[in-house]
Amino acid sequence: MRRLAILSLVLPLATPSLAAFPCDELWGERNAVYADAGYCFRTARGIAAFGNAGCRYDDIRDVPLSARDRAKVNEIVRQERENGCRG
């Protein structure tokens, strides 16, 4: 499994430095959280980046995330919106 662990040093929570990361890296870090928690990816991009070996959750709403991981995902999503990232 390929992991784009680039933000673990600048997160766990809001930081102005997130704006410096390109959309692809934000996408990768956000989805790495879900992959680590057992999400089964549906898109070719997600499957290519993370695979589905050992996945357990087909619905992203069912993926159990810690409060820290949920905050990390929310902050990344906020930054993706601010940067105008798509998908």
C-alpha positions as CSV (number, residue, x, y, z in Angstrom):
1,M,0.0,0.0,0.0
2,R,1.3,3.4,-1.0
3,R,1.0,6.1,1.7
4,L,1.4,9.8,1.2
5,A,2.2,10.6,4.8
6,I,3.2,14.2,4.4
7,L,1.0,16.1,6.9
8,S,1.6,14.1,10.0
9,L,4.3,16.5,11.1
10,V,2.3,19.7,10.6
11,L,-1.0,18.4,11.9
12,P,-3.0,17.3,14.1
13,L,-5.1,20.4,14.0
14,A,-5.4,23.7,12.1
15,T,-2.3,25.3,10.9
16,P,-1.7,27.9,8.3
17,S,0.9,25.7,6.6
18,L,-1.7,23.4,5.1
19,A,-2.3,26.0,2.4
20,A,1.2,25.2,1.1
21,F,0.3,21.7,0.2
22,P,-1.0,20.8,-3.3
23,C,-4.5,19.3,-3.7
24,D,-3.1,15.9,-4.6
25,E,-1.1,15.7,-1.3
26,L,-4.1,16.9,0.7
27,W,-6.3,14.2,-1.0
28,G,-3.7,11.6,-0.2
29,E,-3.3,12.4,3.4
30,R,-7.1,12.6,4.0
31,N,-7.7,9.3,2.3
32,A,-4.7,7.7,4.2
33,V,-6.6,8.3,7.4
34,Y,-9.6,6.4,6.0
35,A,-7.4,3.6,4.5
36,D,-5.7,3.1,7.9
37,A,-9.1,2.8,9.5
38,G,-10.3,0.1,7.0
39,Y,-12.2,2.0,4.3
40,C,-12.9,0.1,1.1
41,F,-12.2,2.5,-1.8
42,R,-14.5,2.6,-4.8
43,T,-12.7,4.9,-7.1
44,A,-9.8,3.8,-9.4
45,R,-7.7,6.6,-7.9
46,G,-8.3,5.4,-4.3
47,I,-7.8,1.8,-5.1
48,A,-4.6,2.6,-7.0
49,A,-3.2,4.7,-4.2
50,F,-4.3,2.5,-1.2
51,G,-5.7,-0.8,-2.4
52,N,-8.5,-2.6,-0.7
53,A,-6.7,-5.5,1.0
54,G,-8.0,-5.9,4.5
55,C,-10.7,-3.2,4.1
56,R,-13.8,-3.5,6.3
57,Y,-16.1,-0.6,5.7
58,D,-17.9,0.1,2.4
59,D,-19.6,3.2,3.6
60,I,-17.3,6.1,4.7
61,R,-19.8,7.1,7.3
62,D,-19.2,3.7,9.0
63,V,-15.5,4.1,9.3
64,P,-14.6,4.5,13.0
65,L,-12.3,7.5,13.5
66,S,-10.8,8.8,16.7
67,A,-11.6,12.4,17.6
68,R,-8.0,13.3,16.6
69,D,-8.4,11.7,13.2
70,R,-11.8,13.2,12.6
71,A,-10.4,16.7,13.4
72,K,-7.5,16.0,11.0
73,V,-9.8,15.0,8.2
74,N,-12.1,18.0,8.8
75,E,-9.1,20.4,8.7
76,I,-7.9,18.8,5.5
77,V,-11.3,19.0,3.9
78,R,-11.6,22.7,5.0
79,Q,-8.2,23.4,3.3
80,E,-9.2,21.5,0.2
81,R,-12.3,23.7,-0.1
82,E,-10.2,26.8,0.5
83,N,-7.7,25.8,-2.2
84,G,-10.4,24.9,-4.7
85,C,-9.5,21.3,-4.8
86,R,-11.8,18.9,-6.7
87,G,-12.5,15.3,-5.7
